[in-house]
């Protein structure tokens, strides 16, 4: 099938063959931009393509709230280059590494715990998607078909919440 990834966004993880859905959600827990990857793929490499896709459809400013999986210096550098404000906690190994460098370690990145409390909107947005049986189980053979189902679910969810 043209445009279809060779692995059909299927990858082996602890639970067997799975597909990971990556999404940017708004404050009302509605997924705005989605992408698929194999189940064993990491979250961090998919952030740049998600942001690129989101900037293509939205011109409004936003603040990125992300968990520790996105706490990498290259990610923070990329977000600064795009001028996207972000709230991402540091991993404990990064804190220790910075402290072992002493004064050469630099200052820690800014983190606002009050803003970070709202990061659960992403998890609630995923829970709304998982209410769709076809999305939760992935019966589709092709990634494009599955992505179509995910996009349908996000569109219906968006309009249910907004109207």
C-alpha positions, 0 to 999 in steps of 0.5 A, a space after each residue: 500500500 503506498 504511503 504505508 510504513 514497512 512495519 505498519 506502526 506495529 512493534 513488539 513491547 511487553 504486551 506483545 504487538 502494539 502501536 503507540 499513539 502520540 498526541 498533543 492535547 488541549 486544556 479540555 483534554 481533546 487530542 489535537 494532533 496525533 501520530 503513530 509509531 511502533 510499540 517499542 519506540 520511544 516518546 521523545 523522537 516523535 515530539 518534533 514531528 508532532 510539533 511540526 504537524 501541529 504548527 502546520 494546522 495551528 498558528 496559536 501559541 501554546 505551552 508544552 507540558 510533558 513528562 520526564 520522558 521528554 527531559 533531554 537537552 536536545 529536546 529542550 534546545 529544540 523547543 527553545 529554537 521554536 520558541 515554545 514555552 515548556 514545563 518538563 521536570 528533570 530526571 533524577 540522573 540529569 540532576 545528579 549529573 549537573 550537580 557533580 559538575 559543580 559550578 560548571 553544571 549550569 543552572 537547572 531549567 525552569 520548572 513550575 509545579 503549579 503548571 505541571 499539575 495540568 499535565 494530566 490532560 494528556 492522560 485524560 485525552 488518551 482515556 477518551 480515545 481508549 473508550 473507542 473499542 477499535 482504537 483500544 484493541 487495534 483490529 486494523 491490519 494497516 497503519 493508515 486504516 488505524 490512523 483513520 480510525 484514530 482521527 475519526 475518534 479525535 474529531 468526534 471527541 473534539 466536537 462532543 467536548 466543544 459543543 
